[in-house]
Amino acid sequence: MKTTAITISAWGNSHGIRLSRELMQSLGITPDTALQATVLAKGCLELRAVNPRPSLKDKLAAFDPQVHGGEVMQDAPQGSEFGAEFGAEFGATP
């Protein structure tokens, strides 16, 4: 485990810490990495990299019509669903 001393600095109305390049490389993070901070005890802070939400481009790239395609509910209308009276026109059978 890599240990280093870090000083808290004032930044405007807030405070911050600076991570050295070596520490960031050890953590496997970049300047754009989102971190989750958890206070474990008084004076003890844990930082963890969090997975960013996938973009629409990432979601579309992962879409597989064989797995994700098709109707969610393939049954005929069961009650007074919207459009149930028109189901026969669209191929639904009672």
Contact map, one row per residue, 1 for C-alpha under 8 A:
1110000000000000000000000000000000000000000000000000000000000000000000000000000000000000000000
1111000000000000000000100100000000000000000000000000000000000000000000000000000000000000000000
1111100000000000000000000000000000000000000000000000000000000000000000000000000000000000000000
0111110000000000000000100000000000000000000000000000000000000000000000000000000000000000000000
0011111000000000000000000000000000000000000000000000000000000000000000000000000000000000000000
0001111100000000111000000000000000000000000000000000000000000000000000000000000000000000000000
0000111110000000110000000000000000000000000000000000000000000000000000000000000000000000000000
0000011111000011110000000000000000000000000000000000000000000000000000000000000000000000000000
0000001111100011100000000000000000000000000000000000000000000000000000000000000000000000000000
0000000111111111000000000000000000000000000000000000000000000000000000000000000000000000000000
0000000011111111000000000000000000000000000000000000000000000000000000000000000000000000000000
0000000001111110000000000000000000000000000000000000000000000000000000000000000000000000000000
0000000001111110000000000000000000000000000000000000000000000000000000000000000000000000000000
0000000001111111000000000000000000000000000000000000000000000000000000000000000000000000000000
0000000111111111100000000000000000000000000000000000000000000000000000000000000000000000000000
0000000111100111110000000000000000000000000000000000000000000000000000000000000000000000000000
0000011110000011111000000000000000000000000000000000000000000000000000000000000000000000000000
0000011100000001111100000000000000000000000000000000000000000000000000000000000000000000000000
0000010000000000111110110000000000000000000000000000000000000000000000000000000000000000000000
0000000000000000011111110000000000000000000000000000000000000000000000000000000000000000000000
0000000000000000001111111000000000000000000000000000000000000000000000000000000000000000000000
0000000000000000000111111100000000000000000000000000000000000000000000000000000000000000000000
0101000000000000001111111110000000000000000000000000000000000000000000000000000000000000000000
0000000000000000001111111111110000000000000000000000000000000000000000000000000000000000000000
0000000000000000000011111111110000000000000000000000000000000000000000000000000000000000000000
0100000000000000000001111111100000000000000000000000000000000000000000000000000000000000000000
0000000000000000000000111111100000000000000000000000000000000000000000000000000000000000000000
0000000000000000000000011111110000000000000000000000000000000000000000000000000000000000000000
0000000000000000000000011111111110000000000000001000000000000000000000000000000000000000000000
0000000000000000000000011001111110000000000000000000000000000000000000000000000000000000000000
0000000000000000000000000000111110000000000000000000000000000000000000000000000000000000000000
0000000000000000000000000000111111000000000000000000000000000000000000000000000000000000000000
0000000000000000000000000000111111100000000000001100000000000000000000000000000000000000000000
0000000000000000000000000000000111110000000000001111000000000000000000000000000000000000000000
0000000000000000000000000000000011111000000000111100000000000000000000000000000000000000000000
0000000000000000000000000000000001111100000000111100000000000000000000000000000000000000000000
0000000000000000000000000000000000111110000011110000000000000000000000000000000000000000000000
0000000000000000000000000000000000011111000011100000000000000000000000000000000000000000000000
0000000000000000000000000000000000001111111111000000000000000000000000000000000000000000000000
0000000000000000000000000000000000000111110111000000000000000000000000000000000000000000000000
0000000000000000000000000000000000000011111110000000000000000000000000000000000000000000000000
0000000000000000000000000000000000000011111100000000000000000000000000000000000000000000000000
0000000000000000000000000000000000000010111110000000000000000000000000000000000000000000000000
0000000000000000000000000000000000000011111111000000000000000000000000000000000000000000000000
0000000000000000000000000000000000001111101111100000000000000000000000000000000000000000000000
0000000000000000000000000000000000001111000111110000000000000000000000000000000000000000000000
0000000000000000000000000000000000111100000011111000000000000000000000000000000000000000000000
0000000000000000000000000000000000111000000001111100000000000000000000000000000000000000000000
0000000000000000000000000000100011110000000000111110000000000000000000000000000000000000000000
0000000000000000000000000000000011110000000000011111000000000000000000000000000000000000000000
0000000000000000000000000000000001000000000000001111100000000000000000000000000000000000000000
0000000000000000000000000000000001000000000000000111110000000000000000000000000000000000000000
0000000000000000000000000000000000000000000000000011111000000000000000000000000000000000000000
0000000000000000000000000000000000000000000000000001111111100000000000000000000000000000000000
0000000000000000000000000000000000000000000000000000111111100000000000000000000000000000000000
0000000000000000000000000000000000000000000000000000011111110000000000000000000000000000000000
0000000000000000000000000000000000000000000000000000011111111000000000000000000000000000000000
0000000000000000000000000000000000000000000000000000011111111100000000000000000000000000000000
0000000000000000000000000000000000000000000000000000011111111110000000000000000000000000000000
0000000000000000000000000000000000000000000000000000000111111110000000000000000000000000000000
0000000000000000000000000000000000000000000000000000000011111110000000000000000000000000000000
0000000000000000000000000000000000000000000000000000000001111111000000000000000000000000000000
0000000000000000000000000000000000000000000000000000000000111111100100000000000000000000000000
0000000000000000000000000000000000000000000000000000000000000111111110000000000000000000000000
0000000000000000000000000000000000000000000000000000000000000011111111000000000000000000000000
0000000000000000000000000000000000000000000000000000000000000001111110000000000000000000000000
0000000000000000000000000000000000000000000000000000000000000001111110000000000000000000000000
0000000000000000000000000000000000000000000000000000000000000011111111000000000000000000000000
0000000000000000000000000000000000000000000000000000000000000001111111100000000000000000000000
0000000000000000000000000000000000000000000000000000000000000000100111110000000000000000000000
0000000000000000000000000000000000000000000000000000000000000000000011111100000000000000000000
0000000000000000000000000000000000000000000000000000000000000000000001111100000000000000000000
0000000000000000000000000000000000000000000000000000000000000000000000111110000000000000000000
0000000000000000000000000000000000000000000000000000000000000000000000111111000000000000000000
0000000000000000000000000000000000000000000000000000000000000000000000001111110000000000000000
0000000000000000000000000000000000000000000000000000000000000000000000000111110000000010000111
0000000000000000000000000000000000000000000000000000000000000000000000000011111110010010000101
0000000000000000000000000000000000000000000000000000000000000000000000000011111110000000000000
0000000000000000000000000000000000000000000000000000000000000000000000000000111110010000000000
0000000000000000000000000000000000000000000000000000000000000000000000000000111111010000000000
0000000000000000000000000000000000000000000000000000000000000000000000000000111111110000000000
0000000000000000000000000000000000000000000000000000000000000000000000000000000111110000000000
0000000000000000000000000000000000000000000000000000000000000000000000000000000011111110000000
0000000000000000000000000000000000000000000000000000000000000000000000000000101111111110000000
0000000000000000000000000000000000000000000000000000000000000000000000000000000000111111000000
0000000000000000000000000000000000000000000000000000000000000000000000000000000000111111110000
0000000000000000000000000000000000000000000000000000000000000000000000000001100000111111111110
0000000000000000000000000000000000000000000000000000000000000000000000000000000000001111111111
0000000000000000000000000000000000000000000000000000000000000000000000000000000000000111111100
0000000000000000000000000000000000000000000000000000000000000000000000000000000000000111111100
0000000000000000000000000000000000000000000000000000000000000000000000000000000000000011111110
0000000000000000000000000000000000000000000000000000000000000000000000000001100000000011111111
0000000000000000000000000000000000000000000000000000000000000000000000000001000000000011001111
0000000000000000000000000000000000000000000000000000000000000000000000000001100000000001000111
